[in-house]
Amino acid sequence: MIANIASPRMMLVGGGTVRQIAEILAKFGLSRPLVVTDPFMVSSGLVRSCLEPLEQAGIQAGVFSDTIPEPTDTIVENGVIAIQGGAYDCLIGFGGGSPIDTAKAMAILALGGGKMKDYKVPFAADRGAMPVIAIPTTAGTGSECTRFTVITDHERDEKMLISGLGALPLAAIVDYELTFSVPPRTTADTGVDSLTHALEAYVSKRANPFSDALALAAMELIGKHLRTAYAEPRNAEAREAMMLGATQAGLAFSNSSVALVHGMSRPIGAHFHVPHGLSNAMLLPAITRFSVGAAEARYAEASRQSGFAALGDGDAIAAAKLVSGLEQLNSDLGVPTPAAYGIDEATWNGKLDLMAEQALASGSPGNNPRVPEKAEITALYREVWTGSRSNA
């Protein structure tokens, strides 16, 4: 087996490390950053934790704060205009996955021009106009260490997967102290998102020994600490473990792949504006049940590692406990169904065919242990809506 491994050139991990942002820039000869963030990071003052160390080092950063949840191609285009309006030599993505994904896409589009849809897979987006330094403020997306970005085509309501070395950050600062103020709902959704990353990386047809080690380590940390981080937001041990687990999971899937959960999740986000982590959580138990028979030993090991099954449980028992454990986890974390989230049922049903087509077109379902047909994806969407088991 040949594994193509990529990661940021430098990762600074630990509490308070955001204060070393100026030193990171200096290591790479950078001095004119544009900070890409969102309105909440500005209004809450959290972005000051990045800006103040820069100012103390005599670095005046520009700020582009127009990013939105589930970023669109139009936002990226506006960001490119911001780049062109200043003599910047790097981008700092500061915030959750959306600002970091936006910064990555801005770098790619600023170099190549055109439209973001020109860069969606299978195009290899291996070059960017400038490096990206990623500073996540949630423990979930792993975007700080992946070679992917996901941008919505606003005209077609399609979430586009963009992949390549141009989307890989030059460096990442992983500071768990930035997550202390993250609300419980976001903690839950991003936490299940990171668990999904680890699980899908491990069961993917593109898994390899490098990604396996990271995925298993991430599942152990997340399984042990997610509920505590949700219930006790200021618990430093849990927050640190979740941040590390999210980064490990990001490295795992960036060097393996995601699979059916992500393929089906992206259309839900595009059409119904459900946050990415939450749509993954909505889908994870049903898709695991659908897939488990095709890779029982792998799912069983994931179950043991995550703490759903005992180390002595046989594969069949452990795999079954994974499905029931994920269902219980969603219940404990208050993950709503699409219906409970407030999505109109007629609109949901009317989009099923298109969502199934978009899921398949993303390529992610092809990495799943059990590769679904279009009709099976449609049945899974119906199952997730009703909460009843599909016969697919």
Buried (B, 14 or more C-beta within 10 A) or exposed (E): EEEEEEBBEBBBBBBEBBBBBBEBBEEBEBBBBBBBBBEBBBEEEBBEBBBBBBEEEEBEBBBBBBBBBBBBBBBBBBBBEBBEEEEBBBBBBBBBBBBBBBBBBBBBBBBBEEBBBBBBBEBEBEEBBBBBBBBBBBBBBBBBBBBBBBBBBEEEBBBBBBBBEBBBBBBBBBBBBBBEEBEBBBBBBBBBBBBBBBBBBBBBBBBBEBBBBBBBBBBBBBBBBBBBBBEEBEBEEBBBBBBBBBBBBBBBBBBBBBBBBBBBBBBBBBBBBBBBBBBBBBBBBBBBBBBBEBBBEBBBBBBBBBBBBEEEBEBEBBBBBBBBBBBEBBEEBEBBEBBEBEBEEEEBEEBBBBBBBBBBBBBBBBBBBBBBEBEBBBBBBBBBBEEEEBEB
